[in-house]
């Protein structure tokens, strides 16, 4: 996720925590209410646990998957068999900074693709199963 997305999530989370605190009574708006005591602390801890679970089950695994796919795309080499996100299977014949060129069939049809379009990578010398 980008920094901007994380900032939005944090802002929304903090807004939700503040709203829940006000609605549950752990914080008073006018200053005339009674103190919430244990129940207010309980709600804050409950919200923090929800945020922690959200982080460990949604944000952290997504970062890990994104890093693995970026590493895979950065380690492409000529001769690798790749499958694109569109389902095109071919062998890499040329690599530029942001683009790769693949051969897709026996007729040596060459297609230039963006690196971010690569879904999976096979090993060098893997042949297409249809051939």
C-alpha positions as CSV (number, residue, x, y, z in Angstrom):
1,X,0.0,0.0,0.0
2,X,1.1,3.5,-0.6
3,X,1.8,6.0,2.2
4,X,-1.3,8.0,1.2
5,X,-3.5,4.9,1.6
6,X,-2.0,4.1,5.0
7,X,-2.6,7.7,6.1
8,X,-6.2,7.5,5.1
9,X,-6.7,4.2,6.9
10,X,-5.0,5.6,10.1
11,X,-7.1,8.8,9.9
12,X,-10.3,6.8,9.5
13,X,-9.4,4.4,12.3
14,X,-8.7,7.3,14.7
15,X,-11.9,9.0,13.7
16,X,-13.8,5.8,14.3
17,X,-12.1,5.3,17.7
18,X,-13.0,8.9,18.7
19,X,-16.6,8.4,17.6
20,X,-17.0,5.2,19.5
21,X,-15.5,6.7,22.6
22,X,-17.9,9.6,22.4
23,X,-20.9,7.4,21.8
24,X,-20.0,4.8,24.4
25,X,-19.4,7.4,27.1
26,X,-15.7,7.0,27.7
27,X,-15.3,10.6,26.7
28,X,-17.7,13.4,27.6
29,X,-18.5,16.2,25.2
30,X,-19.8,18.9,27.5
31,X,-17.7,18.1,30.6
32,X,-20.7,17.6,32.8
33,X,-20.9,13.8,32.5
34,X,-19.6,11.2,34.9
35,X,-16.3,9.6,34.3
36,X,-16.6,6.3,32.5
37,X,-13.9,4.5,34.6
38,X,-13.2,0.9,33.6
39,X,-15.7,0.8,30.7
40,X,-14.0,3.7,28.9
41,X,-10.6,2.0,29.1
42,X,-12.2,-1.3,28.0
43,X,-13.5,0.3,24.8
44,X,-10.1,1.9,24.0
45,X,-8.4,-1.5,24.5
46,X,-11.1,-3.2,22.4
47,X,-10.6,-0.7,19.5
48,X,-6.8,-1.1,19.7
49,X,-7.2,-4.9,19.5
50,X,-9.5,-4.5,16.4
51,X,-6.9,-2.2,14.8
52,X,-4.1,-4.7,15.5
53,X,-6.1,-7.6,14.1
54,X,-6.9,-5.5,11.0
55,X,-3.1,-4.8,10.6
56,X,-1.9,-8.4,11.1
57,X,-4.6,-10.0,8.9
58,X,-5.0,-7.5,6.1
59,X,-2.2,-4.9,5.8
60,X,0.9,-7.0,6.6
61,X,0.1,-10.0,4.3
62,X,-0.7,-7.6,1.5
63,X,2.7,-5.9,1.9
64,X,4.4,-9.3,1.9
65,X,2.6,-10.4,-1.3
66,X,3.5,-7.1,-3.0
67,X,7.1,-7.4,-2.1
68,X,7.3,-11.0,-3.4
69,X,5.7,-10.0,-6.7
70,X,8.0,-7.0,-7.1
71,X,11.1,-9.2,-6.4
72,X,9.8,-11.8,-8.9
73,X,9.4,-9.1,-11.6
74,X,12.8,-7.5,-10.8
75,X,14.5,-10.9,-11.2
76,X,13.2,-11.7,-14.7
77,X,15.8,-13.0,-17.1
78,X,15.9,-13.9,-20.8
79,X,14.8,-17.4,-21.4
80,X,12.2,-17.5,-18.5
81,X,8.7,-18.7,-19.4
82,X,6.1,-16.2,-18.1
83,X,2.4,-16.0,-17.8
84,X,0.8,-12.6,-18.0
85,X,-2.2,-11.4,-15.9
86,X,-4.1,-11.7,-19.2
87,X,-3.2,-15.4,-19.6
88,X,-0.6,-15.0,-22.4
89,X,2.2,-17.6,-22.0
90,X,5.5,-16.9,-23.6
91,X,9.3,-17.0,-23.4
92,X,11.2,-13.8,-22.6
93,X,13.5,-12.7,-25.4
94,X,14.3,-9.1,-24.4
95,X,14.2,-7.1,-21.2
96,X,14.2,-3.3,-20.9
97,X,13.7,-1.2,-17.7
98,X,9.9,-1.3,-17.6
99,X,9.1,-3.6,-20.5
100,X,9.7,-7.2,-21.6
101,X,9.4,-8.8,-25.0
102,X,8.1,-12.3,-25.2
103,X,7.7,-14.9,-27.9
104,X,4.3,-16.5,-27.7
105,X,4.2,-19.3,-30.3
106,X,6.1,-21.4,-32.8
107,X,5.6,-18.7,-35.4
108,X,7.8,-16.5,-33.2
109,X,5.2,-13.9,-32.6
110,X,6.7,-11.2,-30.3
111,X,4.7,-9.2,-27.9
112,X,6.0,-6.3,-25.8
113,X,4.5,-6.1,-22.3
114,X,4.9,-4.0,-19.2
115,X,6.8,-5.8,-16.4
116,X,3.8,-5.3,-14.0
117,X,1.7,-7.4,-16.3
118,X,3.7,-10.6,-15.5
119,X,1.7,-12.9,-13.2
120,X,3.9,-16.0,-12.8
121,X,7.4,-17.1,-13.9
122,X,8.5,-20.5,-14.9
123,X,12.1,-21.7,-15.1
124,X,14.4,-21.3,-18.0
125,X,13.8,-23.8,-20.7
126,X,10.2,-24.6,-19.7
127,X,8.1,-25.2,-22.7
128,X,4.5,-24.2,-23.2
129,X,2.2,-27.2,-22.4
130,X,0.3,-26.7,-25.7
131,X,3.4,-27.2,-27.9
